Amino acid sequence: MATNLLSIRRSILMNGSAPKYFDDDGTEINPDLIPKPDLCIICKKDGQSGEEDILCNLTRADQQGQGEFRCDAYEPKE
């Protein structure tokens, strides 16, 4: 099931409290169950809270089920 990043973002912004993620069908996505690619594990943004965490979750949710994971926000850990 492909997700639309903009509709997920819109759902989060409308919530106003703890972020909740929804796919295009309106099904809630549990961010703890979104697989974390190896690239995320070696990224310095891994484990951050707030907006960075939301953006990372959106990026991972949007690419679920695709062969190659890409992230333009990736920064290697120092």
C-alpha positions as CSV (number, residue, x, y, z in Angstrom):
1,M,0.0,0.0,0.0
2,A,1.6,3.3,-1.1
3,T,1.1,6.3,1.1
4,N,0.9,9.9,0.1
5,L,3.3,12.0,2.1
6,L,1.2,15.1,1.8
7,S,-2.0,13.5,3.2
8,I,0.0,12.0,6.1
9,R,1.5,15.4,6.9
10,R,-2.0,17.1,6.7
11,S,-3.4,14.5,9.1
12,I,-0.6,15.1,11.6
13,L,-1.0,18.9,11.5
14,M,-4.7,18.7,12.0
15,N,-4.3,16.6,15.1
16,G,-2.5,19.3,17.1
17,S,-1.3,17.0,19.9
18,A,0.9,13.9,19.8
19,P,1.5,13.1,16.1
20,K,-0.7,10.4,14.6
21,Y,0.0,9.1,11.1
22,F,-2.6,7.9,8.6
23,D,-2.3,6.4,5.2
24,D,-4.5,7.4,2.2
25,D,-7.2,5.0,3.3
26,G,-7.5,6.6,6.7
27,T,-5.8,3.7,8.5
28,E,-3.7,4.8,11.4
29,I,0.0,3.9,11.1
30,N,1.9,3.1,14.3
31,P,5.3,4.8,13.8
32,D,6.9,2.1,16.1
33,L,6.0,-0.5,13.5
34,I,7.5,1.3,10.5
35,P,10.7,-0.6,9.6
36,K,13.9,1.5,10.2
37,P,16.3,1.1,7.3
38,D,20.1,0.8,8.0
39,L,20.6,4.4,6.6
40,C,18.4,5.7,9.4
41,I,20.4,3.8,12.1
42,I,23.6,5.5,11.0
43,C,22.1,8.9,10.7
44,K,22.8,11.6,13.3
45,K,19.0,12.5,13.3
46,D,18.1,9.0,14.5
47,G,16.5,9.1,18.0
48,Q,15.8,12.9,17.9
49,S,12.4,14.0,19.0
50,G,10.0,16.7,17.8
51,E,9.9,17.8,14.2
52,E,12.9,15.7,13.1
53,D,11.3,12.5,14.4
54,I,8.1,13.4,12.6
55,L,9.9,14.0,9.3
56,C,11.9,10.8,9.6
57,N,8.7,8.8,10.3
58,L,7.0,10.4,7.3
59,T,9.9,9.5,5.1
60,R,10.0,5.9,6.2
61,A,6.2,5.5,6.0
62,D,6.2,7.0,2.5
63,Q,8.8,4.5,1.2
64,Q,7.5,1.4,2.9
65,G,7.6,-1.6,0.6
66,Q,9.9,0.0,-1.9
67,G,13.2,-1.6,-2.9
68,E,15.7,1.1,-2.2
69,F,15.3,3.6,0.7
70,R,16.4,7.2,-0.1
71,C,16.5,10.1,2.4
72,D,17.6,13.6,1.3
73,A,17.9,14.7,5.0
74,Y,20.5,12.0,5.8
75,E,23.5,13.2,7.8
76,P,26.2,10.7,9.0
77,K,26.8,10.3,12.7
78,E,30.1,11.9,13.7
